[in-house]
Amino acid sequence: MAVFLGWAASLVIIVAVEALGHWLFPLPAGTEVWDKAALAEAARNLPVGALLAVIAGWTLGALGGGFLAARLSGIHQRRHALVVAGIVLLFAVWTMLTIPHPAWMWVATIVLVPAAGWLAGGAAGRMSSVT
């Protein structure tokens, strides 16, 4: 249950951060988001800030969702946080396979998302030992 709730929290965080990114860096007018080719073309022309917002969403989602899962679990906190981060990473990889992303995004995502899960589990564990 802790992993499910952490994953749900990660989705809320990801959607919120990506919504902010879309607001700051909107797709070109008339881009059909359900047309894979049109979306891929628009993605190739996005500013770096828009891509950083996506990475921030995935990373913050893994951090927040992992932290929640770890705190709710009470045991094996880092493991629970890493499972949530793993789920976020799987969806991020699926997204990057579906819509072309630059190589640097792959590297950043593969490094930052698990690191966020690791940090979340450690922070939750430290909080548990204090309380």
C-alpha positions in Angstrom: 0.0 0.0 0.0 2.9 2.4 0.8 4.4 2.0 -2.7 1.0 2.5 -4.3 0.4 5.7 -2.4 3.9 6.9 -3.0 3.5 6.2 -6.7 0.2 8.1 -6.7 1.8 11.1 -5.0 4.6 11.0 -7.5 2.1 11.3 -10.3 0.5 14.3 -8.7 3.9 15.9 -8.4 5.0 15.1 -11.9 1.8 16.4 -13.4 2.0 19.6 -11.4 5.7 20.3 -12.4 5.1 19.4 -16.0 2.0 21.6 -16.1 4.2 24.5 -14.9 6.7 23.6 -17.6 4.0 23.6 -20.3 2.7 26.9 -19.0 6.2 28.4 -19.1 7.2 26.7 -22.4 4.0 26.0 -24.4 4.0 23.8 -27.4 3.7 25.6 -30.7 0.2 26.6 -31.6 -1.8 23.9 -33.4 0.4 21.0 -32.2 -1.7 17.9 -32.0 -0.6 16.1 -28.9 -2.2 12.8 -29.9 -0.3 12.8 -33.2 3.0 11.1 -32.4 4.8 12.5 -35.5 3.6 16.1 -34.7 4.5 15.8 -31.1 7.9 14.4 -31.9 8.5 17.4 -34.3 7.4 19.9 -31.6 9.6 18.1 -29.0 12.7 18.5 -31.2 12.2 22.3 -31.1 11.5 22.8 -27.4 13.8 25.1 -25.5 16.1 23.5 -22.9 14.0 24.9 -20.1 11.1 22.8 -21.2 13.1 19.7 -21.1 14.6 20.6 -17.8 11.0 21.0 -16.4 10.3 17.4 -17.5 13.4 16.1 -15.8 12.5 18.1 -12.7 9.0 16.6 -12.7 10.3 13.1 -12.8 13.0 13.7 -10.2 10.7 15.6 -7.8 8.1 12.9 -8.3 10.5 10.2 -7.4 11.7 12.2 -4.4 8.3 13.1 -3.0 6.6 9.8 -3.8 9.5 7.8 -2.6 9.6 9.8 0.6 5.9 9.2 1.2 6.2 5.5 0.5 9.2 5.3 2.9 7.5 7.1 5.7 4.3 5.1 5.4 6.1 1.7 5.2 7.9 2.0 8.6 10.3 -0.7 7.6 12.8 -1.1 4.7 12.2 2.6 4.0 15.0 3.0 1.4 13.7 -0.1 -0.5 10.2 1.3 -0.6 11.5 4.7 -1.9 13.6 3.0 -4.5 10.6 0.9 -5.7 8.6 4.2 -6.3 11.7 5.7 -8.0 11.9 2.6 -10.2 8.3 2.9 -11.3 8.8 6.6 -12.1 12.0 5.6 -14.0 10.1 2.9 -16.0 7.5 5.4 -17.1 10.1 8.0 -17.9 12.0 5.5 -20.1 8.7 4.6 -21.8 8.0 8.2 -22.5 11.5 8.8 -23.9 11.1 5.7 -26.1 7.7 6.9 -27.3 8.7 10.5 -28.0 12.3 11.2 -29.0 14.4 12.9 -26.4 18.0 14.1 -26.5 20.7 11.8 -25.2 21.5 14.1 -22.3 17.9 13.7 -21.0 18.4 9.9 -20.9 21.6 10.2 -18.9 20.1 12.9 -16.5 17.0 10.8 -15.9 18.7 7.5 -15.4 21.0 9.2 -12.8 18.7 11.7 -11.1 15.5 9.6 -10.6 17.1 6.7 -8.7 19.3 9.2 -6.8 16.1 10.9 -5.7 14.6 7.6 -4.5 17.8 6.9 -2.6 17.8 10.3 -1.0 14.1 10.1 -0.2 14.5 6.7 1.6 17.5 8.0 3.6 15.6 11.2 4.6 12.6 9.2 5.7 14.8 6.8 7.7 16.6 9.7 9.4 13.2 11.2 10.3 12.0 7.9 11.7 15.1 7.5 13.9 14.5 11.0 15.3 10.8 10.6 16.1 
